[in-house]
Amino acid sequence: MASPADDRARGPAFEVVAALVARARAAQAVADGYDQARVDEVVAAAGWAILEPGRNRALAELAVADTGIGDVEDKVRKNHRKTLGLLRDLRGMKTVGVIAEDAAKGVVEIARPVGVVCAITPSTNPAATPANKIINALKARNAVIVAPSPKGASTCAKLLEYVHAEFARIGAPADLVQMLPAPITKDATAELMRQCDLVVATGSQANVRAAYASGTPAFGVGAGNVASIVDETADLEDAAAKIVLSKTFDHATSCSSENSVVLVEAVADAMLAALARHGCVMLDGADRERLRRAMWPDGRLSAAVIGQPAGLIATRAGLADPATRAARVLLVEAGGTGPQHPFSGEKLSPVLAVYRVRDFAEAMETVRAIYAFQGAGHSVSLHSARDDRALELGLDLPVARVILNQAHCIANGGSFANGLPVSLSMGCGTWGRNNFSDNLNVRQYMNVTRVSRPLPERVPAVEDLLGAYFARWGR
C-alpha cells in the first residue's frame, strides 16, 4: 500500500482518481452479488445505450466532429455491428458461479471479477471501443473507469450519459461505469492505471507501454500494419472489392486495415487493373514524392492525413489531377521496407503500398520483412484459392491471425461471417510485445478460481513416459 508521503508525491491527480476508484469499488461490491440474470440485464442496458439508433448516430456524428477522424456513416455501422456482435458472443455465457467442471480431473472452475478496470481508449473509435470494454467488464461483474483520448473525451462522456440513463431505468449503480473528468491528462491516466486492478489499453504504443509499466496487471495491444497477399490462384475481382471495402471503411482508421498489398507477379498487372476498377489510383514519380512529404513532413505520420478520405489527402499533398482527387484509395510502389521507406509502415489512411514478388514464397518473405519493421504479431491477409497457404502463413509468419478471402478490417475483429471473437482490440503475442494473442474478450476481464477434489493416485512408470526416447537413444 502507498504511504501518505507517496500520495502527496503523486500530485493532485491522486485524489481525483482515488475518489473515482472508491466509488467504483462500492458499485462493484454490489455487482459482485448479482446472479447471472441480473448481470445479463446490466449488459443489455449498456449495449442498448449505443445500439439505439438515435444515440448511435449522435455518437458517430460527435466522434467525427470532435476528432476530425473517420466517416460518420461507417462509425454508425461500426458502433452497431461491433456492439451487436459482442452481445451475440456473450449471450448465454456463464460468468457467475461455476462455469466449468471436469469430473475426470476433479476440477471445478468458478468465475470471479477482477475488480475495477481501467479502460484506455483511442480517438479513432471513441464510442465503439469504450462500449466494447464497458460491456465486457460488466459481463464479468467489474466496475470500469474509462480513460479516453483527449480528442475522444466528449464522445465518451456522451456514451456514459446514455449508459447511465439505461442504468437508471433498471436500478443499477451509475458508478459501475465512469470516466476520467475533462480535461484528460497523462498524469490522471497514469494515476488511474496505478490505482485500478486491471488495465486494458488500446491506442498508441506509448499508452500500451505505460500500461505495462504501471505496476498493475495489464493487457495491451500491438501496432497494426497489415499486409495482404494476393496469389496466382485468387479471384482477383473479389479480392480487389474486399481490399478496397476494408481500406476505405472509416477512412482506414482501424489497426486491421490493410497497409500493403503483396502481389504475385503472374497476376500483378491484372490485380492492379482490378483495383483501378474499384477506384484505386497509382501514384509515381513526383506525385509519389509529394504524397510522401505531405504524409511525413517531419519524419512522423501527419495528423492531417489520419482518418481522412483519399481525395482530401491528395488535395493536401498538392496533387492536381482530377482522377487522383476522385480516388477512393491511393496506391504507391513501396520501394522497400524499414524506416527509410515510410510507405512500408502503418498509414491510418486510404493509402496502400504495393509490392510485386515472384511467387508465394517471396510473398511470405516480403511480409516477414514488413513486419520486422512494423506490425509483428498482428495479422496477415491472404486472397487465394488454396486453403493450405493460409495454414502455411499461420505456421511460419509472426502473426496471431490469418484472414483468408475476407475484407480484413471487418473480419479481423470478429464478424458475423467468421468465428473470431468480436473486438476492437487485437493482442499480438510476444511478437508485438504483448502478453496475449487473442482478440480482447471477456475472458481477459475475469479471474477463475479452481476447486480441486482428490482422485485415486495414479503414478506413471518412467518407461511409460520415456520409453520411446530410451528405445531411440538409450538410457
N, C-alpha and C positions, 0 to 999 in steps of 0.2 A: 504493500500500500504506500501511496505517496505521502510524504510528511507535509505539514503546513508550509515549511520553507520551500519544498518542491512546488507546492501550489502557487505560491507568490511568484516564484521564478518563471512560471508558465504564462504569466500576464493576464490581462483582462478576459481573454477568450476562455480561460479555465472556468470561471464562474458561470458564464453564459452556457457553455456546453454542459457543465455539471448539472445545471438546473434542468436542461432538456433531458439528460440521461436519467436523472432522478424521476422525472415524470414518466419517461418511457419504462423504467423498471417497475413502477407502480402499475402501469397499464398492462405490462407483460405478465405480472403476477396474476392478474385477472384472467388473461388469455390462457395461462398455464393450466387453469382449472376447467377450460372448455372441453366438452366432448366433441366428437368428430362432426356431428351435425352442426353445432354452433360454429366451429372453425370454418366449415364449408360455407356457412351463411355469411361470415365476415369476408371470406374470399370472394364470394359472389358480389357483395356490396362494393368491394374495391374494384372488381372487374367492370361492373356496370358504371362506375364513376367515369371511366374513359370510353367504354363501349357505347354509351348512349349517344346517338348520332349528333345531336346538337352540341354536346360537350366535346365530343371528339373533334368536330370541325373547329370549334372555338380554340381548342388546344393547338391544333395544327396551324391555324392562322396566326395565333400568338407566337408560336415557335418560330415561324419564318419571319414575322415582323421584328421580333426582338433579336434573333441570332443572325438574320440575313443569310441563313443557310438552308438549302433544300427547297422542296416543292410542296405546296400546300396539299394538293390532291394526293400525292404519294404519301405524305405524312398521315393523311386521313386513312388511307389504305393500310399503312404500316401500323398505326395505332389500333385499328380494328383487327387485322389478321393476326398480329403478334399476340394481342391480348386474348382473342378468341382461341387461338391455338394453344396458348398456355393453359387456359381454363379446360380445354379438352384434355391436355396431358394430365392435369391434376384431378380430373373428375374420377371419383371412386377410389382415389389413392388414400391409403390409411397413413395418417401422420400423428395419430393419438393412440397411446397404449401399445399393445402388442401388434407389431406389423409383420412379423415372420416367425415361423417355428420350424426347426429341423429336428424331428424326433430321432433320426438316426444318430445325430451328433449331440443330442440332448441340449440344444441351444435355442433360447427364445430371444428375439430381438424386440426392444421397446424403443419407440420414438420419443426423443426429448428435445425441447427447444434449446437454441444456443444462447438466447437472452436478448440483448439489444444489438441490432445490426446497424452498422454504418454503411450506407449505400452511396458510393461515389459515382456520379453520372455525368455524361458528356453533353456538350452543346449540340452535337449532331442529332441526338434523339432525346430532346429534353422532356418529352412526355412518355414515349413508348418504353424507354429504358427504366425510368423510375417506376412506372406502373408494373413492369415485369418483376423488378426486385421487390417491390412492396407486396405483390401477390404471393410470390414465393416465400417471403419472410412470414407473412401472415399464415400461410398454409402450415408452416412448421411451428406456429404459436409463439412467434417472436414479435417484439416491437422493432420498428425500423425508423432511423433518422437519416434523411437524405441530405447529402452534401452535393448540390448540383454545381455545374459550372456557372460562373457569374452571368454569362450570356443567357443561360437557360433557367435562371432562378425564377423569373416571372412566370414561365410556363409551369415549372414545378409547383410554385405556390398556387396557381390556379387548379392544377391537378389535385393538390391536397385539399383545397376548398371543396372540390367535388367529392373526394373521398370522405371528408368529414360530414358532408351533407348526407351521404348514404349511411354513415355510421350512426348519425343522429336518428335516422329512421328506424334502425334496428337496435338501438341502445348499446352500441359498442363504444368503448373508450376512445375518444379522439386522439389521445396521446399514444395510441398504438402506432400512429403514423405521424411523424413530424419532419421538419427540415430545419437546417441552419437558418437563422434570420439574416436578411439582407442588411448590409452588403456582404456577400460571401467572400471570405478572406482565406488565404493559405493557412494563417495561424489557427483559425477556427476549425478548418477542415482537418488539420494535423491534430488538433486537440481532440476532436471527435474520434479520430482513428485511435488515439491512445485510450480514451475512456470507455469505448464500447467493447463488446465481447467478440465481435467478428466484423471484418471489413470485406466488402465485396466491391472491387474497384474496376470500373470500365471507363476508358478515356485515354488520356495521354500516358505515355510511358513514364513520365515524371510522376504522375499520380500513382501509377502502379508500383513504381519503385518506392515511393513514400509509404504506400500501404504495407509493403513487405518489410520496410524498415521501422514501422511504427511500434513494434513490440507486441502488437495484437495479432492473433491468427487472421490470415488474410487470403482471399482468392483474388488474383488479379489476372488480367488478360494480356496477351501478346500483341505485337504490331501486325496489322494486315498488310499484304502486298500480293494479292492473289494472281497467279499465272494460270492461263487457260491454254491447254494443249489441244490442237486440232490435228488429228492424224489423217492418214490417207484413206481410212475407211469411213470417215464421218459423213453424216448427212449435212452438207455444207449450208444449205438454206436454213435448216433447223438450228444449226449451231450459230449462224450469224444472227438469227432472230433472237435467240436466247441470250447471247452475249450482249447485244445492244439493249434488250429489255433490262438486263441486270445492270449494265453500265450506266444507263440513263435514269434508273429508278432513284428518286430523291436526289438527283444530280450527283450520284456516286458518293454520298456521304457515308455509306456503310463500309466497315472494315472488310466485308465479304465481297465488295465489288471487285471485278477483275481490273488489274492494272497492266497486265501484259497478255498478249496472245502469242503463242509459240506455234508456228505453222510449219508442218512438214512440207518440204519443197514440192512434192508431187501434186499438192493441192493448194499451194500458197497463192498463186495468182487467182485461181477460181474462188478461193475463200475471200481474198481482198475484194474481188468483184461482188461477192455476196454481201459483204459488209457495206460496200458502197451503195448497194441497192437498199440497204436499211438505214441510210443516212450518215454513213461514216465518210470522212474526207481525209485523205492522206496529205500531210504537210512535208515539204522537204526544203532543202537549201535555206534561203534567207527567212522564209516563213517559219520553218522549224526553229531557227535561232531566235527569232522574235518571240516565239512562244516560250522557249526556254528562259529567256531573260525576264519575261513577264511572270513566269511561274516561280522562279527562284532568283529574285532580284538581288538578294544579299546572301545567297547560298542556302537559304531556308525557304520552304514552301510558303508562298504568299497567301495570307488570309483572303486576298482579293479574288482568288480562284476557287477556294474551298467551297464545295457545295453549290457552285454556280453553273448555269447552262452553258453548253459549248459555244453557242453564238456570242454570249456576253464575254466569255473568256477570249474568244477570237477578237472581238472589238477592243477589249482592254489591251490585247497584245499588239494592236495596230495592224491586224490582218484585214486587208481591204476587199478581198474577193467575196462577192455576194454569196457564192456557193459555200465558202468556208463559214461565213457568218450565219448561214442557214443550217449548218451541220448539227447532227444530233451527238456525234462523237468525233473528236479529233484524233487522228492516227499519226504516229511518228515512228520512224525506224529508231530502235533503242540505241544502237551504236555500241553496246557493250553492257557490262554490269558493274556495279560498285559506285562509290561516291563521285567518281569522275564522270559518271553517266547518270545524271539525276532522273532521267526518264525511266530508269530501271527500278525506281523506288515507288512508294505509295504516293498517289497524287490527289486523292479525295476529290476528284473532279472527273468529268467525262472526257478524259484523255487516256488513250491506250498506246502503250509501246508495242512495237511489232518486232518479232524475231523470226527469221527463216532458218530452218535446220534441215539437214539431210534426211533424217529418219527419226523414228520414235526414240531410239537410244540417245541420239543427240538432243532430242527434246527434253528428256529426263535430265541430262547433264546441264542443259541451259537453265532449267528450273532450279536445279540444285545451286547453280551459281547465283541466280537471282536471290534465292533465299539465304545464301551465305551473306548477302548484303543486307537484306531486309525481308521479314515475313516468315522466318523459320518457325515451324510448328503449327502455323495457322491452317492452311488448306490449299488444295490444288483442284483445278477444274479440268475435266477431260471430256472431249467430244470424240466419240469413237464407236464403231460397231463391235468392238472387241472388249467384252467384259473382263477378260484376263488381264488386259493392260491396266485397268483400274486397280486390280489386286496387286499388280507389279508395282504401281506407284505407291500403294499403301505399304508394301513390304520394304521399299527401298528409299523413298524420299522422307525428309524430316517434316512430316505433316500429320496433323491429328484428324483430318477429314479429307476424303477424296470424293468429289462430287461429279457423278457421271451423267452426262447428257441432260443437264438441268441449268436453269438460269441461276447462276451461282449465288448471288446475294440474296435471292429469295429462298433458295434451298438450304444454304449452309447453316442458317439459324433455325432449321426445322420448318417444315411446311405441311400443308395438307396433302402433299403428294410424295412425302417420304417419311421415314420413321425416326428422324433425329428429333431430340427434344427442342421445343420452341424456345428460343432465347435470343437475346441481342448481345450476349457476352460469350466470347469463344476462348476457352482455355487452350493454350498452345504447348502444354507439356514443358519438359525441361529444354526442348529446342528453343522455345520462346521465353525461357527463364520464368516459367510458371510452374506451380505445384499441382496442376491438374490439366487434363487434356480433354475434358468433356465440354459440351455446351452447358454453361452455368444453369443449374436447375435446382429444384427443391432439395435434392439430396445434400447439396453443399450448405444448406441452411439449417440442418438438424444434427444433433448428436444421436447416437444409438447406444443404448445400454443393453448388454448381453447377459442373460441369466444362463449359467452353465450347470446342468444337473449331472450327477455321477453316472457313469456307464461301467459295465464289466470291463476290466482291464484287458487290453489286447496289445501285447508287446510283440512287434515283428522280429523275426530272426534276421541277423545280419545277412545271411545268404539270400533271403527273400528280397532284400533291398539292393545288394551289391553283387548278386550272382552273375549278372551279365558282364559287369566290369571285371570280376575275377576271371571269368571264362576267357575274356579277350586279353587281359593284361597281367593276369596272375595276382597273387597276393603281395 
